[in-house]
Amino acid sequence: MELIDRYVYAVTRRLPAEQRADIEKELRGLIEDMLVKETQSGLKGDAAVESVLKKLGHPALLAARYRGVDQHLIGPNVFHLYVLVLKIVLLATGGGLLIAMIVNLLTNGSTHPLTTILETIGSLFTGLIGAFGWVTLIFAAIERYSPDQIQVKGADAFDPLDLPAVPQKKDRIHPADPIVGMIFTLIAMVAAFYVPRFVGIYWVGMPSDGMIPLFNEPVYRMYLPFIILVLAIGLIREIAKLVAGRWTIPLSIGHLLIGIPSLVLTIVMFRNPDLFNPECFKQAFAMANTTDPMVLGLAMPQFISRLIIGLTIFGFVVDGITTLVRVIRKAVNV
């Protein structure tokens, strides 16, 4: 029964969530019928189970047949996840870029609207093509190099004993977790490009409308490539979690280590006294009619920086403790 459970899990985890229950029931019924025939032919126990599973073939190939689609772009092992991630990435990237560019059009496109619209369309097209290419490259690398993927050599080479054990419920990674992580990471990428120029102090009629940005844009742009790189690494981490489907010791350790670049970048970036525009804070407190020298753009940047750094360190420590507990528990169970 354990071997059958491992096989059924290996098949159904590669199927859309809404199909899994029905196909699991159908597959178990099929295996039972085939076991009856194997028993009648003289095979007993584990030998009969292994014979049936070998006849059914590799779980990835069987799952592909259940889906009813001939899939070869990435490979049947991860193709269903590739399509899912591609949809998420294209929708999140396209939606985020479109919103950001509409805002840009409304704020900066009044003088040359046609030029701004054409630039918006071009940037949107370039962003979607880039997103498609990166997702394809990431999944091609997973298909080629992932140690957790059983190599699909065909039904004759498939050995049911190579199937991994069904993970405990607490070790499984619910698909919603990495999917939400990917969406927020992609939103953060778009925001990193467009939001800083719109964040600041706005006022109306003092004596005229105006705005002072929160960030010193030349300094912020210096960090932008590193911000995008860290977010891209985080996106790869979420994709790896979705593909693995369960916490393993290497995945747990890798999950923690990937957080180190983000921690370092946050500390370095927000310790730079030139990151914030001091005029923004002066304008804010001038509007509040205060003359306290401790708040006129002098103390507030340091407070914001320390708050952000402190929250980041706290999150990393909590993540580290969680990872340590998970690794120790799995090592003891092994």
Secondary structure as UniProt FT lines:
FT   HELIX           2..12
FT   TURN            13..14
FT   HELIX           17..40
FT   TURN            41..42
FT   HELIX           45..56
FT   HELIX           59..67
FT   TURN            76..78
FT   HELIX           79..108
FT   HELIX           113..145
FT   TURN            147..148
FT   HELIX           155..157
FT   HELIX           160..162
FT   HELIX           169..171
FT   HELIX           176..194
FT   HELIX           196..198
FT   STRAND          200..203
FT   STRAND          210..213
FT   HELIX           217..244
FT   HELIX           249..270
FT   TURN            273..274
FT   HELIX           278..287
FT   TURN            288..289
FT   TURN            293..298
FT   HELIX           300..333
//
